[in-house]
Amino acid sequence: MEVNSSEKYYNRVIGPPPVAPAKTGGSMAKYKQLTLNDRFSIEAGLRDGKSFKAIGETIGKDCATVFKNVRSHLAFRNTGAYGRPFNDCLNRRKCQLSGVCKNCPSEKKRARYCSLCGKCTASCLLYQKEECQKLAKPPYVCNGCRQQRFCTLEKRFYDGAKAHSGYSEVLSEARQGIALSDKERKRLDDIISPLLLKGQSLHHICLNHKAERMVSERTLYTYMDANLFSARNIDMPRKVRMRPRRKKPDTIKVDPKCREGRTLNDFKTFMAFHPDTPVVQRQ
């Protein structure tokens, strides 16, 4: 009772002890790559005119991540407007030139101005490219622009599917090939190839040139298999006599817990308690 009375006095005079704030569920996921659904959400947010911060809160990412992803996956399209072809020349509204384009037939040259053709920009000496001022500010794309139907300038779009496809290709290419410059390859070739042609083994060369090779022995064998040096595998007698190693087949590991309650004994026990249950065998 004395302890309870002292606690009441402490709470009444000093106040209750501080309580740690509860964790909210709005914490952003860190160090996670954007998924295909995240990119679709970014595309939908840009179409609805949302800011990078609002889109980031929707997918649980920082606004800087959304900004970098949009800027690095821009798709440029040279499309015109309703009833007008693509033309991004600065002087297109007051241009009265005709016959500039060499590809147009003579009938069309006399009938209309080159500004209405859309192909004069490659031949006209007075051509000056005009860029939309809205693309210099966020969100840097035309996905949610209301003037898209009336604009004849170059447009920029963000496509979630193409962005994810491009990211997957870059990720795959970054993990392929051998990261070795021509200068480094020549330096290793000058050390390895002359000694191999003299009959020395690659293992012996690695032991005597530890400070010069600067790569592991396994890496050198990989370079030899890729034919990066002047010497070839046929110049190593022991390796030629060896058979290639057999690769182990890919095995699928199954969790043993998935078999619990699904064995033949479990089935017999179930049928003993439920003899009227029909048994169906799948084909």
BAFI-3210 file (N, C-alpha, C; in Angstrom, 3 decimals, decimal comma, padded with zeros to 6 digits):
// residues 283
n [1|2|3|4|5|6|7|8|9|10|11|12|13|14|15|16|17|18|19|20|21|22|23|24|25|26|27|28|29|30|31|32|33|34|35|36|37|38|39|40|41|42|43|44|45|46|47|48|49|50|51|52|53|54|55|56|57|58|59|60|61|62|63|64|65|66|67|68|69|70|71|72|73|74|75|76|77|78|79|80|81|82|83|84|85|86|87|88|89|90|91|92|93|94|95|96|97|98|99|100|101|102|103|104|105|106|107|108|109|110|111|112|113|114|115|116|117|118|119|120|121|122|123|124|125|126|127|128|129|130|131|132|133|134|135|136|137|138|139|140|141|142|143|144|145|146|147|148|149|150|151|152|153|154|155|156|157|158|159|160|161|162|163|164|165|166|167|168|169|170|171|172|173|174|175|176|177|178|179|180|181|182|183|184|185|186|187|188|189|190|191|192|193|194|195|196|197|198|199|200|201|202|203|204|205|206|207|208|209|210|211|212|213|214|215|216|217|218|219|220|221|222|223|224|225|226|227|228|229|230|231|232|233|234|235|236|237|238|239|240|241|242|243|244|245|246|247|248|249|250|251|252|253|254|255|256|257|258|259|260|261|262|263|264|265|266|267|268|269|270|271|272|273|274|275|276|277|278|279|280|281|282|283]
n.u [000,824|002,047|003,705|001,926|000,661|002,783|003,323|000,953|001,222|003,515|002,623|000,634|001,936|004,391|003,791|002,767|005,011|006,948|005,673|006,690|006,432|004,054|004,812|004,321|002,605|003,465|006,081|008,733|009,826|013,139|016,051|014,993|014,173|012,327|009,250|007,288|004,598|004,910|005,971|003,853|002,070|003,399|003,179|000,374|-000,041|001,300|-000,315|-002,614|-001,823|-000,400|002,007|005,578|006,065|003,551|003,142|005,277|004,522|002,364|003,435|005,268|007,884|010,743|010,476|012,598|013,469|011,368|011,554|014,134|013,706|011,774|013,089|015,175|013,976|012,695|010,538|010,646|008,538|007,593|004,971|002,091|-000,692|-004,321|-005,368|-003,077|000,327|003,427|005,534|008,080|009,253|010,406|009,503|007,137|004,505|004,365|005,596|006,016|007,176|007,714|008,227|010,627|011,276|012,750|011,679|008,967|006,328|005,903|003,321|002,344|004,140|003,454|000,908|000,680|002,063|005,314|005,293|002,994|003,445|005,247|007,600|009,606|011,561|014,007|015,256|015,122|016,864|016,354|015,393|014,567|014,603|011,918|011,117|008,862|007,974|006,914|008,070|010,438|009,998|008,871|006,311|008,101|007,192|004,689|002,456|000,181|-000,693|-003,011|-003,059|-002,180|-003,434|-003,475|-000,924|001,992|004,638|007,732|007,208|007,315|007,139|006,284|006,510|005,453|005,749|007,707|009,775|010,353|011,128|013,422|015,007|015,364|016,873|019,224|020,082|020,578|022,588|024,616|025,550|026,809|029,458|033,020|034,720|037,190|039,756|041,389|044,036|044,695|044,293|046,318|048,556|048,403|048,534|051,146|052,524|051,530|051,224|053,857|055,190|053,488|053,761|056,331|056,065|055,381|053,078|049,840|049,262|051,817|052,823|051,191|052,006|054,612|054,333|052,822|052,632|052,429|050,330|047,800|045,210|043,030|043,831|041,735|040,342|042,125|042,043|039,437|039,722|041,420|039,719|037,981|039,516|041,172|043,865|047,074|048,139|046,555|044,132|045,043|047,747|048,319|049,200|048,182|045,598|044,347|044,191|042,302|038,911|035,930|034,118|031,186|028,099|026,020|022,641|019,873|018,222|015,149|014,430|012,375|010,277|010,151|007,996|005,743|004,704|003,437|000,659|-000,276|000,418|000,302|-000,492|-001,839|-003,982|-005,268|-006,010|-007,807|-009,810|-010,691|-012,123|-013,961|-015,667|-017,595|-016,785|-016,337|-013,864|-011,707|-009,705|-007,214|-006,434]
n.v [-001,204|001,185|001,622|002,071|004,437|006,218|006,258|007,441|009,986|010,885|010,971|012,918|015,261|015,586|014,503|012,089|009,517|010,049|008,933|006,895|007,914|006,477|004,297|005,216|004,006|005,051|005,033|005,248|002,854|001,739|001,452|-000,177|-001,455|000,024|-001,363|-002,918|-002,256|000,020|001,800|001,978|003,264|005,692|006,657|006,898|008,822|011,050|011,457|012,304|014,730|014,983|015,892|015,207|014,615|013,824|011,546|009,995|009,532|007,894|005,484|004,900|005,924|008,144|011,542|012,351|009,985|009,368|011,570|011,221|008,809|009,481|011,452|009,983|008,191|009,247|009,526|010,552|012,083|012,933|014,239|015,666|018,001|018,083|017,920|019,244|018,954|017,698|020,244|022,073|024,520|027,787|029,933|029,206|030,184|032,604|032,111|032,192|030,813|028,711|025,729|024,867|022,313|019,553|017,106|017,245|017,196|019,233|020,258|020,468|022,277|024,737|025,002|025,283|026,577|025,854|025,549|024,233|021,699|020,135|018,794|020,447|021,279|019,989|020,924|023,670|026,719|028,694|027,557|027,250|025,682|025,249|024,853|023,589|025,608|024,585|022,132|022,599|022,742|020,958|018,511|017,767|016,326|015,441|014,057|014,729|017,072|019,491|020,805|019,118|018,094|020,218|020,944|021,227|020,793|019,118|016,330|014,976|011,991|009,789|006,414|003,700|000,905|000,773|002,046|000,264|-001,934|-000,919|-000,459|-003,104|-004,173|-002,656|-003,440|-006,137|-006,025|-004,832|-006,844|-008,618|-009,906|-009,064|-007,083|-005,451|-003,450|-002,444|-001,688|-002,858|-005,520|-005,934|-005,559|-007,765|-009,742|-009,488|-010,494|-013,089|-014,662|-015,037|-016,681|-018,888|-019,933|-020,818|-023,113|-023,073|-023,527|-022,091|-021,861|-021,925|-019,553|-017,691|-018,000|-017,012|-014,408|-012,695|-010,025|-008,659|-009,513|-008,910|-009,901|-012,672|-016,206|-017,753|-015,854|-015,388|-017,848|-017,664|-015,534|-016,795|-018,783|-017,139|-016,334|-014,025|-013,548|-013,786|-016,339|-019,586|-021,991|-024,392|-024,221|-025,002|-027,921|-029,657|-028,766|-029,263|-032,000|-032,466|-033,211|-031,355|-029,911|-031,289|-029,733|-029,249|-030,251|-028,008|-027,967|-028,041|-026,862|-028,090|-027,173|-029,081|-028,794|-028,410|-030,861|-031,735|-033,228|-034,166|-036,640|-040,178|-041,724|-039,795|-039,369|-041,879|-041,912|-039,778|-040,764|-042,876|-041,640|-040,293|-041,953|-041,705|-039,846|-038,919|-040,137|-038,718|-038,956|-037,108|-036,421]
n.w [000,000|000,661|-001,474|-003,578|-002,705|-002,762|-005,491|-006,446|-005,268|-006,601|-009,265|-009,002|-008,147|-009,654|-012,088|-014,591|-015,820|-018,829|-021,975|-024,619|-027,995|-030,215|-032,941|-036,217|-039,113|-041,462|-042,327|-044,650|-047,031|-047,085|-049,102|-051,147|-054,302|-056,988|-057,890|-060,545|-060,152|-058,568|-060,432|-062,198|-060,499|-060,235|-062,847|-063,030|-061,049|-062,150|-064,355|-063,113|-062,186|-059,789|-057,250|-056,841|-054,188|-053,199|-054,757|-053,879|-051,208|-051,677|-052,736|-050,817|-050,907|-051,062|-052,191|-053,772|-054,907|-056,640|-058,337|-059,537|-060,845|-062,740|-064,303|-065,386|-067,096|-069,381|-072,163|-075,425|-077,787|-081,021|-081,830|-083,355|-083,138|-082,963|-086,179|-087,019|-087,990|-086,532|-085,413|-084,275|-084,609|-083,840|-085,305|-086,535|-086,457|-087,816|-090,157|-093,659|-095,675|-098,520|-100,430|-099,382|-098,487|-100,038|-100,575|-100,963|-103,403|-106,400|-106,614|-103,992|-102,956|-104,040|-103,088|-100,290|-097,180|-095,808|-093,078|-092,454|-093,215|-091,675|-092,160|-092,814|-091,097|-091,154|-093,425|-093,548|-093,231|-091,435|-089,192|-085,793|-082,794|-080,542|-077,188|-074,780|-072,056|-069,747|-069,350|-068,134|-065,489|-062,528|-063,204|-065,233|-067,424|-069,912|-069,177|-067,598|-068,783|-069,838|-072,231|-074,147|-076,416|-078,158|-078,718|-080,676|-080,248|-079,254|-077,173|-073,850|-072,085|-069,395|-069,105|-067,344|-067,797|-069,848|-068,516|-066,433|-067,934|-069,215|-066,938|-066,036|-068,126|-067,956|-065,425|-065,894|-067,869|-066,436|-064,860|-066,498|-068,563|-068,443|-066,237|-067,224|-068,267|-071,357|-071,002|-068,530|-069,222|-071,134|-069,513|-067,746|-069,652|-070,639|-068,509|-067,976|-070,402|-071,754|-069,865|-069,698|-072,265|-072,078|-070,682|-067,991|-065,276|-064,573|-061,895|-060,760|-061,794|-060,520|-057,882|-057,919|-058,734|-057,056|-056,183|-058,553|-060,193|-059,005|-059,015|-058,316|-058,466|-059,420|-060,898|-062,984|-064,306|-065,247|-067,043|-068,858|-069,885|-071,250|-073,364|-073,306|-073,254|-074,940|-074,853|-074,799|-073,593|-074,587|-074,387|-071,865|-070,639|-068,604|-068,074|-070,492|-070,497|-068,558|-067,880|-068,584|-065,891|-064,482|-064,334|-061,579|-061,449|-061,277|-058,311|-056,596|-053,515|-051,000|-048,401|-045,480|-043,749|-045,230|-045,748|-043,539|-042,096|-044,523|-045,438|-046,357|-044,169|-042,644|-044,338|-044,224|-041,537|-041,482|-043,197|-041,652|-039,617|-041,137|-042,966|-044,988|-046,808|-050,155|-052,415|-054,702|-057,511|-059,021|-062,432]
ca.u [000,000|002,910|004,217|000,857|000,441|003,896|003,134|-000,098|001,776|004,447|001,848|-000,147|002,804|005,372|003,175|003,063|006,254|006,739|005,387|007,316|005,415|003,791|005,344|003,289|002,801|003,786|007,515|009,047|010,705|014,466|016,917|014,169|014,037|010,961|008,639|006,475|003,403|005,304|006,125|002,495|001,500|004,012|002,565|-000,992|000,042|001,645|-001,488|-003,582|-001,283|000,108|003,407|006,478|005,904|002,310|003,352|006,158|003,750|001,483|004,182|006,172|009,252|011,061|010,166|013,798|013,493|010,407|012,112|015,232|013,182|011,079|014,048|016,051|013,213|011,836|010,282|010,407|007,633|007,363|003,591|001,416|-001,964|-005,489|-005,417|-001,820|001,445|004,479|006,374|008,584|010,025|010,017|008,885|006,105|003,231|004,425|006,410|005,307|008,045|007,197|009,205|011,902|011,509|013,032|010,950|007,566|006,098|005,731|001,948|002,194|004,980|002,725|-000,414|000,656|003,323|006,088|004,972|001,869|003,880|005,843|008,858|010,517|012,554|015,308|015,829|015,047|018,020|015,862|014,750|014,984|013,784|011,212|010,787|007,801|008,493|006,415|008,942|011,579|009,568|008,217|006,921|009,008|006,574|003,406|001,408|-001,029|-000,895|-004,319|-002,852|-001,483|-004,130|-003,302|000,502|002,741|006,047|008,216|006,590|008,026|006,208|006,816|005,784|005,892|006,173|008,988|010,781|010,746|011,861|014,759|015,748|015,739|017,960|020,446|020,498|021,121|023,842|025,643|026,052|027,348|030,761|034,190|035,116|038,640|040,135|042,407|045,349|044,909|044,404|047,654|049,548|048,367|048,973|052,610|053,068|051,065|051,381|055,215|055,536|052,714|054,363|057,569|055,752|055,016|051,647|049,246|049,402|053,204|052,976|050,505|052,801|055,841|054,026|051,682|052,563|052,248|049,074|046,744|043,933|043,129|044,108|040,466|040,029|042,985|041,484|038,265|040,225|041,930|038,571|037,382|040,480|041,589|045,318|047,680|048,176|045,246|044,064|045,808|049,136|048,437|048,991|047,366|044,196|043,813|043,891|041,179|037,567|035,152|033,313|029,742|027,313|024,949|021,307|019,164|017,259|014,192|014,337|011,012|010,215|009,512|006,767|004,588|004,187|002,756|-000,777|-000,617|000,994|-000,663|-001,036|-002,826|-005,168|-005,960|-006,623|-008,966|-010,865|-011,234|-013,105|-014,957|-015,722|-018,522|-016,226|-015,972|-012,447|-011,578|-008,299|-006,985|-005,684]
ca.v [000,000|002,359|001,858|002,655|005,813|007,043|006,435|008,433|011,305|011,258|011,327|014,115|016,427|015,714|014,129|010,718|009,388|010,242|007,742|006,967|008,052|005,252|004,297|005,299|003,073|005,759|005,079|004,895|001,714|002,161|000,524|-001,098|-001,038|000,277|-002,478|-002,530|-001,587|001,363|002,637|002,256|004,275|006,979|007,096|007,340|010,077|012,119|011,712|013,036|016,035|014,992|016,272|014,100|014,285|013,060|010,224|009,263|009,064|006,806|004,240|004,694|006,266|009,555|012,299|012,387|008,738|009,518|012,563|010,613|007,771|010,127|012,127|009,016|007,334|010,089|009,062|011,711|011,793|014,054|014,119|016,938|018,240|017,715|018,629|019,923|018,026|018,079|021,352|022,744|025,697|028,986|030,877|028,497|030,907|033,713|031,711|032,160|030,199|027,534|025,132|024,624|020,873|018,974|015,845|017,497|017,417|020,633|020,710|020,860|023,435|025,949|025,054|025,616|026,961|024,745|025,407|023,311|020,374|019,402|018,166|021,487|021,633|019,412|021,598|025,129|027,350|029,600|026,747|027,408|024,772|025,799|023,867|024,019|026,125|023,776|020,978|023,011|022,701|019,669|017,170|017,590|015,448|015,896|013,072|015,350|018,398|019,638|021,370|018,118|017,914|021,387|021,263|020,632|020,724|017,815|015,972|014,034|011,177|008,737|005,151|002,811|-000,388|000,946|002,396|-000,960|-002,755|-000,343|-000,705|-004,520|-004,383|-002,071|-004,278|-007,367|-005,739|-004,492|-008,078|-009,474|-009,549|-009,002|-005,694|-005,406|-002,481|-002,912|-001,467|-003,887|-006,817|-006,010|-005,717|-009,154|-010,593|-009,442|-011,297|-014,475|-015,403|-015,547|-017,775|-020,069|-020,492|-021,492|-024,382|-022,932|-023,620|-020,845|-021,859|-021,557|-018,132|-016,917|-018,033|-016,231|-013,023|-012,265|-008,574|-008,055|-009,889|-008,103|-010,591|-014,016|-017,276|-018,136|-014,844|-015,620|-018,984|-017,147|-014,779|-017,755|-019,410|-016,138|-016,051|-012,633|-013,466|-014,359|-017,784|-020,211|-023,164|-025,490|-024,067|-025,572|-029,368|-030,329|-028,388|-029,918|-033,406|-032,541|-033,133|-030,239|-030,286|-031,396|-028,816|-029,877|-029,789|-027,123|-028,687|-027,187|-027,243|-028,062|-027,088|-030,292|-028,491|-028,436|-032,228|-032,051|-033,428|-034,472|-037,937|-041,266|-042,090|-038,777|-039,609|-043,048|-041,510|-038,961|-041,616|-043,706|-040,836|-039,811|-042,993|-041,367|-038,835|-039,483|-039,999|-038,374|-038,963|-036,176|-036,969]
ca.w [000,000|000,702|-002,823|-004,384|-002,282|-003,257|-006,932|-006,623|-004,932|-007,688|-010,455|-008,763|-007,983|-010,738|-013,353|-014,994|-016,595|-020,272|-022,770|-025,947|-029,056|-030,973|-034,294|-037,248|-040,213|-042,688|-042,574|-046,020|-047,200|-047,450|-049,822|-051,926|-055,697|-057,436|-058,592|-061,693|-059,634|-058,146|-061,622|-062,674|-059,602|-060,592|-064,098|-062,739|-060,309|-063,085|-065,188|-062,290|-061,815|-058,420|-057,076|-056,521|-052,768|-053,046|-055,352|-052,982|-050,056|-052,115|-052,916|-049,690|-051,279|-050,945|-053,406|-054,611|-055,665|-057,730|-059,265|-060,300|-061,721|-063,857|-065,160|-066,052|-068,003|-070,203|-073,528|-076,291|-078,900|-081,949|-082,292|-083,551|-082,464|-083,757|-087,458|-087,310|-087,840|-085,581|-085,843|-083,078|-084,986|-083,107|-086,238|-087,291|-086,466|-088,778|-091,306|-094,938|-096,674|-099,211|-101,332|-098,716|-098,406|-101,349|-100,751|-101,300|-104,841|-106,797|-106,382|-102,591|-102,668|-104,404|-102,475|-098,864|-096,577|-095,235|-091,659|-092,347|-093,670|-090,567|-092,562|-093,296|-090,080|-091,491|-094,595|-093,438|-092,582|-090,398|-088,144|-084,401|-081,988|-079,389|-076,163|-073,874|-070,794|-068,635|-069,152|-067,321|-064,097|-062,204|-063,147|-066,369|-068,419|-070,457|-068,886|-067,080|-069,364|-070,483|-073,562|-074,956|-077,693|-079,008|-078,748|-081,785|-079,882|-078,795|-075,896|-072,992|-071,320|-068,522|-069,282|-066,282|-068,335|-070,531|-067,516|-065,732|-068,901|-069,353|-065,705|-065,996|-069,087|-067,391|-064,312|-066,445|-068,548|-065,449|-064,250|-067,532|-069,095|-067,576|-065,981|-067,397|-069,292|-072,299|-070,406|-067,511|-069,901|-071,734|-068,439|-067,308|-070,766|-070,705|-067,401|-067,973|-071,652|-072,013|-068,951|-070,091|-073,484|-071,688|-070,036|-066,588|-064,990|-064,092|-060,439|-060,466|-062,103|-059,468|-056,661|-058,066|-059,128|-056,250|-056,102|-059,867|-060,862|-058,370|-059,118|-057,781|-059,429|-060,027|-061,899|-064,138|-065,041|-065,957|-068,186|-069,836|-070,545|-072,129|-074,437|-073,235|-073,334|-076,150|-074,609|-074,753|-072,718|-075,175|-073,965|-070,515|-070,881|-067,583|-068,220|-071,675|-070,155|-067,616|-068,435|-068,011|-064,720|-064,693|-063,532|-060,816|-061,887|-060,355|-057,474|-055,892|-052,115|-050,497|-046,942|-044,945|-043,018|-046,120|-045,798|-042,285|-042,255|-045,915|-045,791|-046,548|-042,854|-042,284|-045,149|-043,681|-040,265|-041,805|-043,751|-040,575|-038,892|-042,099|-044,021|-046,043|-047,695|-051,465|-052,786|-056,118|-057,946|-060,110|-063,565]
c.u [000,861|003,428|003,164|000,614|001,559|003,783|002,051|000,412|002,708|003,673|001,083|000,734|003,693|004,746|003,547|004,349|005,973|006,555|005,994|006,241|005,279|004,326|004,204|003,618|003,177|005,266|007,821|010,012|012,054|015,188|016,113|014,036|012,562|010,448|007,823|005,209|003,718|005,426|004,768|001,819|002,091|003,389|001,144|-000,992|000,405|000,468|-002,535|-003,063|-000,754|001,575|004,250|006,326|004,651|002,453|004,242|005,442|002,821|002,213|005,179|007,623|009,477|010,791|011,377|013,913|012,548|010,954|013,208|014,719|012,478|012,080|014,930|015,316|012,212|011,733|009,888|009,558|007,418|005,986|002,967|000,144|-003,097|-005,549|-004,151|-000,669|002,441|005,347|006,792|009,467|009,496|009,262|007,715|004,803|003,215|005,247|005,539|006,181|007,360|008,271|010,549|012,256|011,690|012,222|009,499|007,413|005,800|004,322|001,764|003,023|004,248|001,430|-000,388|002,052|004,020|005,765|003,803|002,231|004,430|007,153|009,915|011,650|013,941|015,995|015,892|016,261|017,609|015,225|015,393|014,045|013,186|010,846|009,738|008,391|008,026|007,312|010,187|011,260|008,932|006,789|007,765|008,449|005,222|002,256|000,100|-001,317|-002,242|-004,199|-002,188|-002,121|-003,875|-001,829|001,173|004,229|006,434|007,705|007,439|007,011|006,987|005,926|006,314|006,412|007,528|010,100|011,270|011,523|013,278|015,611|016,210|016,884|019,279|020,973|021,116|022,459|024,961|026,262|026,638|028,722|031,840|034,617|036,637|038,951|041,212|043,816|045,665|045,052|045,782|048,723|049,586|048,851|050,487|053,250|052,745|051,481|052,817|055,605|054,748|053,302|055,702|057,325|055,395|053,501|051,139|049,346|050,811|053,440|052,336|051,304|054,018|055,587|052,795|051,526|052,242|050,870|047,877|045,329|044,129|043,428|042,838|040,066|040,878|042,505|040,236|038,678|040,770|040,782|037,893|038,310|040,884|043,094|045,810|047,801|046,755|045,285|044,873|047,296|049,368|048,145|048,075|045,888|043,573|043,424|042,673|039,849|036,829|034,262|031,837|029,011|026,194|023,592|020,655|018,097|016,394|014,062|012,910|011,056|009,517|008,194|005,530|003,983|003,425|001,248|-001,204|000,006|-000,114|-001,279|-002,077|-004,117|-005,966|-006,656|-007,874|-010,122|-011,467|-012,301|-014,215|-015,080|-016,656|-017,995|-015,838|-014,506|-012,382|-010,091|-008,134|-006,150|-004,312]
c.v [001,258|002,692|002,519|004,108|006,724|007,276|007,461|009,834|011,789|011,713|012,633|015,358|016,642|015,410|012,708|010,656|009,538|008,914|007,920|007,075|006,764|005,398|004,315|004,350|003,744|005,851|004,569|003,726|002,186|001,036|-000,548|-000,557|-000,833|-000,924|-001,968|-001,807|-000,176|002,297|002,948|003,319|005,653|007,524|007,604|008,656|011,256|012,466|012,515|014,393|016,110|015,403|015,043|013,668|013,456|011,659|009,376|008,750|007,916|005,477|003,991|004,969|007,762|010,259|012,385|011,119|008,810|010,480|011,952|009,559|008,376|010,755|011,148|008,120|008,177|009,505|010,269|011,273|013,066|013,892|015,501|017,046|017,828|018,563|019,355|018,949|018,524|019,180|022,118|023,931|026,929|029,972|030,277|029,311|032,024|033,370|031,627|031,590|028,993|027,016|024,873|023,147|020,302|017,706|016,054|017,685|018,879|021,146|021,205|022,084|024,737|026,118|025,540|025,994|025,735|024,525|024,453|021,893|019,541|018,734|019,182|021,761|021,100|020,142|023,108|025,666|028,292|028,860|027,009|026,583|025,495|024,662|024,444|024,449|025,302|022,587|021,326|022,991|021,345|019,657|016,821|016,662|016,017|014,963|013,724|016,715|018,451|020,203|020,384|017,955|019,053|021,748|020,521|020,518|019,297|017,540|014,948|013,309|010,220|007,515|004,162|001,489|-000,273|001,300|001,152|-001,885|-002,237|-000,554|-002,153|-004,813|-003,831|-002,930|-005,573|-007,131|-005,418|-005,728|-009,044|-008,991|-009,503|-007,553|-005,597|-004,447|-003,066|-002,749|-002,530|-005,258|-006,992|-006,207|-007,158|-010,099|-010,621|-010,269|-012,777|-015,222|-015,870|-016,718|-019,040|-020,725|-021,173|-022,808|-024,276|-023,023|-022,290|-020,736|-021,438|-020,071|-017,275|-016,896|-017,117|-014,766|-012,526|-010,750|-007,927|-008,347|-009,123|-008,668|-012,009|-015,026|-017,713|-017,143|-015,023|-016,808|-018,557|-016,349|-015,709|-018,438|-018,446|-015,724|-014,579|-012,454|-014,066|-015,871|-018,316|-021,412|-024,335|-025,405|-024,553|-027,069|-030,034|-030,003|-029,041|-031,358|-033,540|-032,451|-031,946|-030,724|-030,328|-030,436|-029,559|-029,371|-028,929|-027,910|-027,689|-027,703|-027,030|-028,041|-028,332|-030,018|-028,534|-029,839|-032,610|-032,119|-033,796|-035,799|-038,982|-041,695|-041,066|-038,968|-040,807|-042,708|-040,671|-039,806|-042,523|-042,956|-040,326|-040,821|-042,648|-040,332|-039,458|-039,185|-039,780|-038,326|-038,058|-036,853|-036,319]
c.w [000,000|-000,692|-003,698|-004,007|-002,769|-004,761|-007,209|-006,325|-006,046|-008,928|-010,260|-008,726|-009,208|-012,088|-013,736|-015,799|-018,084|-020,989|-024,146|-027,011|-029,852|-032,389|-035,292|-038,377|-041,510|-042,976|-043,970|-046,060|-047,724|-048,176|-050,546|-053,339|-056,036|-058,210|-059,775|-061,248|-059,152|-059,348|-062,257|-061,811|-059,894|-061,864|-063,866|-061,968|-061,191|-063,981|-064,423|-061,828|-060,394|-058,400|-056,763|-055,058|-052,542|-053,637|-054,459|-051,744|-050,433|-052,199|-051,788|-050,012|-051,091|-052,270|-054,331|-055,452|-056,857|-058,780|-060,144|-061,268|-062,942|-064,820|-065,931|-067,030|-068,805|-071,609|-074,369|-077,485|-079,717|-082,580|-082,400|-082,739|-083,394|-085,025|-087,830|-087,103|-086,800|-086,176|-084,596|-083,419|-084,252|-084,000|-087,007|-087,403|-087,524|-090,017|-092,562|-096,055|-097,292|-100,162|-100,698|-098,726|-099,808|-101,611|-101,177|-102,816|-105,136|-106,548|-104,956|-102,257|-102,968|-103,628|-101,034|-098,389|-095,985|-093,756|-091,432|-092,755|-092,528|-090,902|-092,971|-092,312|-090,414|-092,632|-094,452|-092,675|-091,459|-089,227|-086,790|-083,529|-080,787|-078,443|-075,225|-072,544|-069,592|-068,344|-068,354|-065,830|-063,805|-062,719|-064,362|-067,450|-068,829|-070,120|-068,454|-067,657|-070,091|-071,896|-074,518|-076,331|-078,663|-079,215|-079,904|-081,483|-079,500|-077,389|-075,168|-072,125|-070,424|-068,656|-068,257|-066,799|-069,028|-069,549|-066,780|-066,667|-069,104|-068,121|-065,619|-066,962|-068,553|-066,250|-064,806|-067,129|-067,569|-064,817|-065,268|-067,951|-068,030|-067,457|-066,013|-068,532|-070,201|-071,734|-069,365|-068,151|-070,524|-070,666|-067,941|-068,403|-070,877|-069,596|-067,583|-069,235|-071,913|-071,121|-069,265|-071,335|-073,209|-070,956|-068,565|-066,425|-064,461|-062,584|-060,042|-060,729|-061,021|-058,178|-056,742|-058,426|-058,364|-056,272|-057,451|-060,462|-060,311|-058,580|-058,613|-058,886|-060,142|-061,121|-063,149|-064,962|-065,821|-067,187|-069,271|-070,580|-071,520|-073,269|-074,471|-073,382|-074,642|-076,036|-074,454|-073,809|-073,268|-074,828|-072,541|-070,601|-069,859|-067,748|-069,436|-071,375|-069,237|-068,348|-067,830|-066,880|-065,074|-063,765|-062,825|-061,298|-060,821|-059,608|-056,726|-054,457|-051,616|-048,977|-046,395|-044,222|-043,926|-046,222|-044,520|-042,508|-043,660|-046,376|-045,946|-045,219|-042,383|-043,074|-044,610|-042,370|-040,507|-042,334|-042,693|-039,790|-039,820|-043,230|-045,181|-047,031|-049,040|-051,791|-054,300|-056,438|-059,145|-061,210|-063,660]
res [m|e|v|n|s|s|e|k|y|y|n|r|v|i|g|p|p|p|v|a|p|a|k|t|g|g|s|m|a|k|y|k|q|l|t|l|n|d|r|f|s|i|e|a|g|l|r|d|g|k|s|f|k|a|i|g|e|t|i|g|k|d|c|a|t|v|f|k|n|v|r|s|h|l|a|f|r|n|t|g|a|y|g|r|p|f|n|d|c|l|n|r|r|k|c|q|l|s|g|v|c|k|n|c|p|s|e|k|k|r|a|r|y|c|s|l|c|g|k|c|t|a|s|c|l|l|y|q|k|e|e|c|q|k|l|a|k|p|p|y|v|c|n|g|c|r|q|q|r|f|c|t|l|e|k|r|f|y|d|g|a|k|a|h|s|g|y|s|e|v|l|s|e|a|r|q|g|i|a|l|s|d|k|e|r|k|r|l|d|d|i|i|s|p|l|l|l|k|g|q|s|l|h|h|i|c|l|n|h|k|a|e|r|m|v|s|e|r|t|l|y|t|y|m|d|a|n|l|f|s|a|r|n|i|d|m|p|r|k|v|r|m|r|p|r|r|k|k|p|d|t|i|k|v|d|p|k|c|r|e|g|r|t|l|n|d|f|k|t|f|m|a|f|h|p|d|t|p|v|v|q|r|q]
***
